[in-house]
Amino acid sequence: MDKRVYWIWLQHAFGEGSPMPWRIHRSLPGGVEEFFEGGPRMWNSLEVIRERDAAALYSFSLDEAKAQLEHALKVGWEVLTPESENYPEALKNIFDPPAVLYGKGWLPNVDRRPAIAVVGARKAKKESEEKGKEFGYQLAIGGAVVITGGAVGIDAAVTLGAMSGEAPVVSVLPVALNSSYVSRNAFLRESIVDKGGALVTEYFSQQTPGFGTFQVRNRLITGLSCGVLLIQAAKKSGTVMYASHAKDQNRDVFVYPGPKDDPAFAGGWGLIADGAKAVERGEEVLEEYDQRFEGLGRVIPLFEKESGAPAIEEEVLPALADSGASSLSEEQAAVFGVLRREPQGVAQLEEATGFSTGKLLGTLTELELLGLAESYPGKRYRKGKAPSPRKPETDKKTTGSELTMSGEQAAVLAELGPKALSVAQLEEKTGLPAGKILSALTELELLGLAESCPGKRYRRG
């Protein structure tokens, strides 16, 4: 009998997040198998086993547990228990190690290299998201594994940044691997696996989060890590709760401070006052682990200041090439041409373009999706950030279909030629901050519009 079956049986009886399976494994010479063989007589004789626990142990058969294991393996999931060779030692050092972990992709060895959990607000400010991308990228190129929760906001931003740095990302989910939650991040979850990272969860079949699910999941995010970085943590927020898990598990706590007078960052400032380390860059996190891990690579900062010189971004992140998809249609160009920095009403734009209301509104929507137009109350519109004009290349193959992209993506693509550029060069050309460039580069690479070259640079695909 595959021993994982006994762990699945125990997890089903005690529930995800329970410390009981681990306690049973440690207390009996024969571990979980001996516990099963002992039957109801043993279960009922133990004071720590409640009556409802004994009923649950009896009602779920070993055959059902075996069927669950067979199904997971059939669909390609990894199934890890504390007796599995690849089960992280880091999780054995918390109070309540998971009895079973289901995974997709490749789980990096978090015991041999620094694993940093980066967490933050779902409804994050734009500047916080950009900082999250920078931290993800800096930690990645510094040799860390980045652990996230897979939510929108900071989680998504950090994931994009880490993948830009070509490092594996581990996303710990509060639902089963076959769940569509969160649907907005489905593309990111697929990309995590495609790029050598992993999705992991304790849940076999749960499709939507339930009561207490996030707390159960959050202990694993901190448990897999050696340090936890919080970005935009309000005073009373779920983000601050990660610090409690980290302290209970003897993990380091780092905080990106943000503005001191902004309530959205008040929880972080409270943690700093309580002893957490304030950090502005990824290398400030990783310097804490210089002596703990062998072979930790040098952290390459996004901004490095030389003696007496202003901070200049190192040329470490590749840029992506233009596939010709960023050119506007005739209607889009006409509407974009009459937009101003001050909002205008639809009637004014109709008069300027000669378009019907329906055609005008449809084109404005397309420009909004591209980030080239911004809407205001009262059906008013103003110009967004325009990409620099550039003639599309004629020697590149096209798909014949339009590609919807953000304004940042369009701006980056419009500035690129056959020669690969760095982030520093793109920042100068586009006027975009490093965080937005990192996001655009990663998203465009995932769309297959470029191929990587040595030295973390990119050329046309």
Buried (B, 14 or more C-beta within 10 A) or exposed (E): EBEBBBBBBBBBBBBBBBEBBBBBBEEBEEBBBBBBEBEEEBBEEBEEBEEEBBEBBEEBEEEBBBEBBEEBEEEEBBBBBBBBEEBBEBBEEBEBBBBBBBBBBBBBBBBEBBBBBBBBBBEBBEEBBBBBBBBBBBBBBBBBBBBBBBBBBBBBBBBBBBBBBBBBBBBBBBBBBEBEBBEEBEEBBBBBBEBBBBBBBBBBEBEEBEEEBBBBBBBBBBBBBBBBBBBBBBEEBBBBBBBBBBBEBEBBBBBBBBEEEBEBBBBBBBBBEEEBBBBEBBBBBBBBBEEEBEEBEEBBBBBBEEEEEEEEBBBBBBBBBBBBBBBBEEBBEBBBEBBEEEBBEBEBBBEBBEBEEEBBBBBBEBBBEBBBBBBEEEBBBBBBBBBEEBEEBEEBEEEEEEBEBBBBBBBBBBBBEEEBBBBBBBBEBBEBBBBBBBBBBBBBBBBEBBBBEEEBBBBBB
